[in-house]
Amino acid sequence: MKKRFEFKCWNCHRTYTLFREITDEQVLAVACPYCSKEGVVALEPYRRPKPIDVHKGVGNKPSLEIDELDLPDILPTQKPE
């Protein structure tokens, strides 16, 4: 599902919004509509493990962890390498 995210350009330092779908990839590539420079957003620093409980049988309560993204309001971009 696509969602609108706000980005800050590494080159011109302006903020802009784009519709993007965040997937399991660790790097998101975006292009600034103002200066046309491509930037990347590393998603790895924003991953947080979220424990979930799985009830399986009586007396056996295993716990699993899934990753969820805790994104800031404005995602900073970086110059691609």
C-alpha positions as CSV (number, residue, x, y, z in Angstrom):
1,M,0.0,0.0,0.0
2,K,1.4,3.4,-1.0
3,K,1.6,6.2,1.5
4,R,2.7,9.8,1.4
5,F,6.1,10.4,3.0
6,E,7.9,13.7,3.5
7,F,11.6,13.8,2.6
8,K,14.4,16.4,3.0
9,C,16.8,16.8,0.1
10,W,20.5,16.3,0.9
11,N,21.4,18.8,-1.9
12,C,19.0,21.7,-1.8
13,H,17.7,21.1,1.8
14,R,14.1,21.6,0.7
15,T,11.3,19.3,1.9
16,Y,8.9,17.5,-0.5
17,T,6.4,14.7,-0.3
18,L,6.1,11.6,-2.5
19,F,3.8,8.6,-2.6
20,R,6.0,5.6,-1.9
21,E,5.5,2.0,-0.9
22,I,7.9,1.0,1.8
23,T,9.0,-2.6,1.4
24,D,11.5,-4.9,3.1
25,E,14.4,-3.3,1.2
26,Q,16.9,-1.5,3.4
27,V,17.5,1.5,1.1
28,L,14.9,3.7,-0.6
29,A,15.8,5.8,-3.6
30,V,14.0,9.1,-4.3
31,A,14.5,12.0,-6.6
32,C,14.1,15.6,-5.4
33,P,11.5,17.4,-7.6
34,Y,13.2,20.8,-7.0
35,C,16.9,20.1,-7.9
36,S,16.4,16.7,-9.6
37,K,19.2,15.1,-7.5
38,E,18.7,11.5,-6.5
39,G,18.9,10.7,-2.8
40,V,18.7,7.6,-0.7
41,V,17.1,6.9,2.6
42,A,18.5,4.1,4.8
43,L,15.6,2.4,6.5
44,E,17.8,0.2,8.8
45,P,18.2,2.8,11.6
46,Y,14.4,3.0,11.9
47,R,13.7,-0.7,12.3
48,R,12.4,-1.7,15.7
49,P,11.7,-5.3,16.8
50,K,8.1,-5.7,17.9
51,P,7.4,-8.8,20.0
52,I,4.2,-10.7,19.3
53,D,2.8,-13.5,21.3
54,V,1.7,-16.7,19.7
55,H,-0.6,-19.0,21.7
56,K,0.0,-22.5,20.7
57,G,-1.5,-25.2,23.0
58,V,-1.9,-25.0,26.7
59,G,0.9,-23.8,28.8
60,N,3.2,-23.2,25.9
61,K,3.4,-19.5,25.0
62,P,6.2,-18.8,22.5
63,S,7.1,-15.2,21.6
64,L,8.1,-14.1,18.1
65,E,9.6,-10.8,16.9
66,I,8.8,-9.0,13.7
67,D,10.4,-5.8,12.5
68,E,8.4,-2.6,12.3
69,L,9.5,0.8,11.0
70,D,9.5,3.7,13.4
71,L,9.8,6.5,10.8
72,P,10.3,10.2,11.7
73,D,7.9,12.8,10.2
74,I,10.6,14.0,7.7
75,L,12.9,11.4,6.3
76,P,16.4,12.8,5.6
77,T,18.0,11.8,2.3
78,Q,21.7,11.2,1.7
79,K,23.9,11.5,-1.4
80,P,24.0,8.1,-3.1
81,E,27.4,6.4,-3.3
